Amino acid sequence: MAEAITKPALERHGLDEEQLRWMLRNMLLQRTLDNRGFQLNRQGKIPFATGSEGHEGIHAGSALAFARGRDVLVPYYRDIGLCIGIGMEPLQVLLAMFARAADISGGRQFPNHFTGRAIGLMSISSIIAAHLPHAVGAAYAMKLRGESGRAVLASFGDGATSEGEWHESMNFAAVHALPIVFLCENNEWAISTPRDRQMKVRDVVEKADGYGMRGEIVDGSDPIAVYGVMNGALERARSGGGPTLVEAKCYRFLSHTTDDDDRTYRTREEIERHRHLDPVPRFERVLVEAGVITSDDVSAMKREILAHVNDVTDRAEALPYPLASDLYTNVYEGTHEPWL
Amino acid sequence: MAVASPSTVMNNVEAVRHTLYEALKNDERTLVLGEDVGARGNVFLITKGFIEEFGAERVIDTPLAEASIVGVAIGMAMEGLRPIAEIQFADFIYPAFNQIVGEAAKTRYRSNGDYTCPLVIRTPYGGGVRGALSHSVSIEALFYHVPGLKIVAPSFPADIKGLLNAAIDDPDPVLFLEHKKTYRLVKGEVPSEHYTIPIGLADVKHPGDALTVVSYGLYVHQAIEAAQRLAGEGLSVEVIDLRSIRPMDRTTILASVRKTHKLLIVHEDNKFGGIGAEIAAMVAEEAFFELDAPIRRLCGPDVPAMGYALPLEEEFMVSTDEMADAMRELVRY
């Protein structure tokens, strides 16, 4: 895929400069939060973190296409930038990392398994592709109630496309022409299994044909291009045009999680060969060259983000864990006792 | 239930059908989805005619894919609908295991109450109908281990209506088990008014004072028949219909055991790790010194399933004669 990517002159898909700078900020914030998770893990302060380096362009472009207050996001665990991009506060990211009581899941969930009904962010588990039927069900509810102008954005990695529930969800959504966009963030790796061990086809998008579904492919390192494709797909879904499978190509620069060691299955040379795809420095350069932002303003933005992340890190760390007695709440509505 | 309220005699199929119909008619958030529930009206004709009355959007013939029947229903429930999913036969529920155990049962818990999953999964289960290996199983023990789920298995028409209404109203996922042999075998009065029976309450279906028999599903009917025979022999047996498997009614079981001092548990599902094991453990913990005899369990054998051939099925199923023998033995212990 590396050779397929050539950078054209800045195509803005109708985005104004403020929106372009917003995407850059979201990408820089995501990168900083990612780094913070790995730092805190290596410092022994949190047991686990999941990175998303390489996915920032997909997240910024998709989040900008998401209609806040109307659409529903059913993400997966690598979607930190997508979640902050639709309105989740960075403090929530840190509260989840530290597993504090004030985390929306009350410190129950792994980091990056966010919940936020108030912002249209559906709760997920870690089971790959198990969330996709839920996304389809939510889209069905929107359609049944005649809520045009709403759509579901469901995301997953390339590995998820091997799961039965991925297939079942694509099929169900296509049969019922549901308002949903399936976003495959193809980073070439499912933990240690490369794409060519996961599927015979070169591009995930080829699978769309088998469902009678529209498929689109986009350079995930380019947030503007991602916005263009995702905005079109979501608008189509919101206006009764049915589902789309979008494949956004990217590369996973970090190990799967802090508990993984990617040196056991891929070379450092391979990672370096993909370095030019890193969406963060790339988009920074694009915007500076286009005169959308100055280098000084980028530096100031990075300082502001780091100060903010430092602040929410301190605030989250200072807050308490859940109580041991919190283990027992919210099993069912009301009190819970298997024997009555 | 008011004594004088109007009622209709129904079999179990009709009771399920009547209750589903009322739900779809009275609450536009409800819908049914599953394999062949629309044009065919379900393989037992439970939803026959629904698609004409309520439309294909609320009576959904799904693709043949059980994981997504449940999974899509979970998403509908999380987004504010009240889906009633159907797994055509309980034997087909295994592909949906993760969606039930890993997703539906944990939605409220993992989101700390931010999202809930008010979902009903109905499925016919049980044997004695020449259903062979894949149309006869009991599945309750596989699911009753799971906090976050509720499981009911009523087998009288009036109980079906009350508990199905309760399941549909319930804010959490409920697995609703219907013993398929009772579908047309069992008839009874069903009050016409809307009512619910609380999930978790057992019912004494045949009072007695010399032995407590706890059962559910098809075997409740056989146990009552056996108890009636024993009554003719002067032996008094109390039959408790659990109706709900999770949560389960400790109060009714213990009150009976404290009266009879003997306990027999009868279920079609196999014995090892079954519902009876939990009941026996509970009674041993709570009422050990009330017991005048060892607790006995009369259950399915430890084989993967009942075979298609009649002798294999008959060997698997507990007959009414075998129940009566076990009751006599324990009463006289």
Interface residues (C-beta under 8 A of the other chain):
Chain A: V72 V74 I104 S105 G106 R108 Q109 H113 T115 G116 R117 M122 S123 S125 I127 A130 L132 P133 H134 A135 V136 G137 A138 A139 Y140 A141 M142 K143 L144 G164 E165 E168 S169 N171 F172 V175 T329 N330 V331 Y332 E333 H336 E337 P338 W339 L340
Chain B: L31 E57 R58 T62 P63 A65 A67 S68 V70 G71 V72 A73 I74 G75 M76 A77 M78 E79 G80 L81 P83 P95 N98 Q99 G102 E103 K106 T107 R108 Y109 R110 S111 N112 G113 D114 Y115 T116 P147 G148 K150 P171 D172 G200 L201 R246 P247 M248 D249 R250 T251 M282
